[in-house]
Amino acid sequence: MENKNRLILLDILRAIGVMLMIEGHTIDATLSPVYKDGASIIFQFWTFFRGLTAPFFFFSAGLAFVFATVKYREGVLIVPGKSH
């Protein structure tokens, strides 16, 4: 069953995050130490953006969680949780 209110953009963002994590770990594991030169601007660029993939994924997953759980009805923000 398909949810009509589903935001496809959030799924795409999470998929991009997962693919960037896989790419980063794969390249790091298979790249020869000869090419892991700290003086190389290309390697520094790649290392910087590799460091952003986990925060990007966690942010997009958290945003998707918020959109899935928090509801807005009749001008009232409803956050499900324990009732006291």
N, C-alpha and C positions, 0 to 999 in steps of 0.2 A: 504494500500500500504506500502510495506516494503522498508526502505531506505537501499541501499547497503553499504553505508559508515557509518552506525551506529556502534558505539563501545559498544558492549554488556557489556564489563567490567565496563563502567561508570554506566550503569543501575544496575548492580550487586552491585557496591559500594554504590549507593544511596539506594538500597533496604536494604543492610546491615545496613546502617545508620538509616533508618526508624525503622527497627526491633530492633536495639539497643536502640533507643529512647523509643519505646513502652515497651521493657523489663525493662529499667531503671525506667520509671514512674510507671509501674505496681508493680514492687518489692518495690519501695519506698512507694507506697500508701498502700500496703497490708502487709508489713513486720511489725511485732510487735515491739514496741519501746524497748522491752527487748533485741532484737537482734541488735538494732542499737547502739552498744557499740563502742565508739571511740577507745578503747584499742584493739579491735579485728583486727588482721592483715587481715583477710578475708574481713571484712567490709571496712577497709581502702583501700584495693586493689580494691574492687568493686566500692567504691566511687570515687577513682582516675580515673578509666576507664569510669565511668559514666560521669564524667566531660569532657571527650574527645569526646563523641558521637555527641554533637551539632557541634563542630568545624569540625569533620570528615564529617558530613552530609553537612554542608555548603560548605566545600572545594570541595567535590565530585559534589555537585549540581552546583557550580560555574565553575568547570572544564568542566562539561557536557555542560553548557551554552556557554563557550568559544569555545569548539569544534563544537557546533551547529551553531555558528554565524560567527566565523572568518574563512575566506577561504584563500587558498593559490593557486594562479593560475599564471603560467608562471613566477615563481620566485618572485612574488609580493604578499605581505601580504595584503589582502583586509578586512577591518573592516567596516561593514555597519553602516551607521549613517546619520545624517543630512548633506546635502550638502550645502555649503555656497555660 
